């Protein structure tokens, strides 16, 4: 897995540079439209342009790069170490509400036979509980996320994703929460909140 931060620049402005950096072609880099829904794309071949309507991608094909773009949302990257299957997920608070992470893990099991105990999960630098303030989280978030609401209307989405992985059978020791808040570290990472919406995107890429 590779995380490209501000030092790389906004990859969307120069995809040829990104392809060159990854030593591949632009078509081998699967980029999702990311609309805060829960549809999962099976990337079995190169593609041009963004994959419309999807926020997660899975593949078992070598040479296919799964990219998620973030600027406070989580990129949740998953690898099946036994079957050599991977997934990359764009997971904002709406994704947490829809449990796109759990659905992707189940899709990996259904399509490839992945055992959750063999999965290794990494949660990228993203909005931390220190900066995730909502105006009225008890009304904005579904009830199953209320237990992650902290004092002063902050929400711990890192813990929510961790628990969603655990509930699908991923082993605790195989879940890595990076622990870096993109808002607090906006000198290094693009951050929608810190930059008041006028910002670029970090890229998180995983491949076999």
C-alpha positions in Angstrom: 0.0 0.0 0.0 1.2 3.5 -0.8 0.0 6.8 0.6 0.6 9.9 -1.5 0.3 13.1 0.5 0.7 16.8 -0.2 4.3 16.4 -1.2 3.2 14.5 -4.3 0.7 17.2 -5.2 -3.0 16.7 -6.2 -2.8 13.5 -8.3 -6.0 14.5 -10.2 -4.2 17.2 -12.0 -1.5 15.0 -13.5 -2.5 11.3 -13.8 0.4 10.7 -16.2 2.7 11.7 -13.4 0.9 9.2 -11.1 1.1 6.4 -13.7 4.8 7.1 -14.2 5.4 7.1 -10.4 3.7 3.7 -10.2 5.5 2.3 -13.3 2.2 1.4 -15.0 -0.3 2.8 -17.4 -3.2 5.2 -16.5 -5.7 2.5 -17.5 -4.3 0.1 -14.9 -5.1 2.6 -12.1 -8.8 2.1 -11.0 -10.2 5.4 -9.7 -13.6 5.4 -8.2 -16.2 8.2 -8.5 -16.8 8.1 -4.7 -20.3 9.2 -4.1 -20.6 8.1 -0.4 -22.6 5.0 -1.2 -21.8 1.4 -0.7 -21.4 -0.2 -4.2 -18.4 -2.4 -4.8 -16.6 -2.7 -8.1 -14.8 -5.8 -9.3 -11.7 -4.6 -11.1 -10.8 -7.5 -13.4 -9.3 -5.4 -16.3 -7.9 -1.9 -17.0 -10.4 0.9 -17.3 -10.3 4.5 -18.5 -12.0 7.3 -16.5 -13.6 7.1 -13.1 -15.7 4.1 -12.2 -19.1 5.7 -11.8 -21.2 5.2 -8.7 -18.7 3.1 -6.7 -16.9 3.7 -3.4 -15.0 0.4 -3.1 -13.1 -1.9 -5.4 -11.8 -5.4 -5.2 -9.5 -7.4 -7.4 -7.5 -10.6 -7.6 -5.6 -9.5 -10.7 -1.9 -8.6 -10.7 -1.0 -5.3 -12.3 -4.3 -3.6 -11.3 -3.9 -0.6 -8.9 -6.9 0.3 -6.7 -6.9 4.0 -5.8 -8.9 5.8 -3.2 -8.8 9.6 -3.0 -9.2 11.2 0.4 -9.1 14.6 2.2 -10.4 13.6 5.7 -12.4 10.5 4.8 -10.8 7.1 5.4 -9.2 4.9 2.8 -9.6 1.3 4.2 -7.2 -1.0 2.4 -7.5 -4.8 2.8 -5.3 -7.6 1.7 -6.0 -11.4 1.9 -2.5 -12.7 2.6 -3.4 -16.2 1.6 -5.4 -15.8 -1.6 -3.7 -12.6 -2.8 -6.9 -10.6 -3.0 -7.1 -6.9 -2.3 -9.7 -4.2 -1.7 -9.6 -0.4 -1.3 -12.6 1.5 0.2 -13.6 5.1 0.4 -15.2 5.4 3.8 -16.6 8.7 5.0 -19.2 9.0 7.7 -21.9 8.0 5.3 -19.9 4.9 4.4 -19.6 4.1 8.1 -23.4 4.5 8.4 -23.9 2.1 5.5 -21.1 -0.2 6.7 -19.4 -0.3 3.4 -16.3 -1.9 5.0 -18.3 -4.8 6.3 -20.0 -5.3 3.0 -16.7 -5.3 1.2 -15.3 -7.9 3.5 -18.4 -10.1 2.9 -18.0 -9.6 -0.9 -14.4 -10.7 -0.7 -15.6 -13.9 1.0 -18.4 -14.4 -1.4 -16.5 -13.8 -4.6 -13.0 -15.1 -3.8 -13.6 -17.3 -0.7 -11.6 -15.0 1.6 -11.5 -15.9 5.2 -11.8 -12.8 7.4 -9.1 -14.2 9.7 -6.6 -14.0 6.8 -7.4 -10.3 6.1 -5.1 -7.5 7.0 -6.7 -4.0 7.2 -5.1 -0.6 7.2 -7.1 2.6 8.0 -5.4 5.5 6.4 -4.6 8.9 7.9 -8.1 10.5 8.1 -10.4 12.6 10.3 -9.6 11.8 13.9 -11.8 11.9 16.9 -10.0 15.1 18.0 -11.4 17.0 15.0 -14.6 15.2 14.0 -17.1 17.6 15.5 -20.7 17.4 14.3 -23.4 20.0 15.0 -25.9 17.4 16.1 -24.5 13.8 15.8 -27.4 12.1 17.5 -29.7 13.3 14.8 -27.2 13.2 11.9 -25.9 9.7 12.5 -27.8 6.4 12.6 -28.4 4.9 16.0 -25.8 2.1 15.5 -23.1 4.8 15.4 -24.2 6.7 18.5 -21.9 4.7 20.8 -19.0 6.4 19.0 -20.2 9.9 19.9 -17.8 11.5 22.4 -18.1 14.6 24.5 -18.5 18.0 22.7 -20.3 16.2 19.7 -17.1 14.6 18.4 -17.2 11.1 16.8 -14.6 8.4 16.8 -14.9 6.9 13.3 -11.6 5.1 13.7 -13.1 3.0 16.4 -16.3 2.5 14.4 -14.3 1.1 11.4 -12.2 -1.0 13.8 -15.3 -2.5 15.3 -17.0 -3.1 11.9 -13.9 -5.1 10.9 -14.0 -7.1 14.1 -17.7 -7.9 13.7 -16.9 -9.5 10.3 -14.2 -11.8 11.8 -11.1 -9.8 11.1 -8.5 -10.5 13.9 -7.8 -7.6 16.2 -4.0 -7.9 15.6 -4.6 -7.6 11.8 -6.3 -4.2 12.0 -3.9 -1.2 11.8 -5.4 2.2 12.5 -2.8 4.7 11.4 -3.8 7.2 14.1 -2.9 10.3 12.1 -5.6 13.0 11.9 -5.5 14.8 8.5 -6.9 17.9 10.0 -4.2 18.1 12.7 -1.6 17.2 10.1 -2.8 19.4 7.3 0.7 20.6 6.6 1.4 17.1 5.3 -2.1 15.9 4.1 -4.8 17.5 2.2 -7.7 18.2 4.6 -11.2 19.3 3.5 -11.9 20.6 7.0 -8.6 22.3 7.6 -8.5 23.9 4.2 -12.2 25.0 4.3 -13.1 22.8 1.3 -10.6 24.3 -1.1 -8.1 21.5 -1.2 -6.6 18.7 -3.2 -6.8 14.9 -2.6 -4.4 12.5 -1.1 -4.1 9.1 -2.9 -4.0 5.7 -1.3 -3.1 2.9 -3.7 -2.9 -0.8 -3.2 -2.0 -3.5 -5.7 -0.9 -7.1 -5.8 
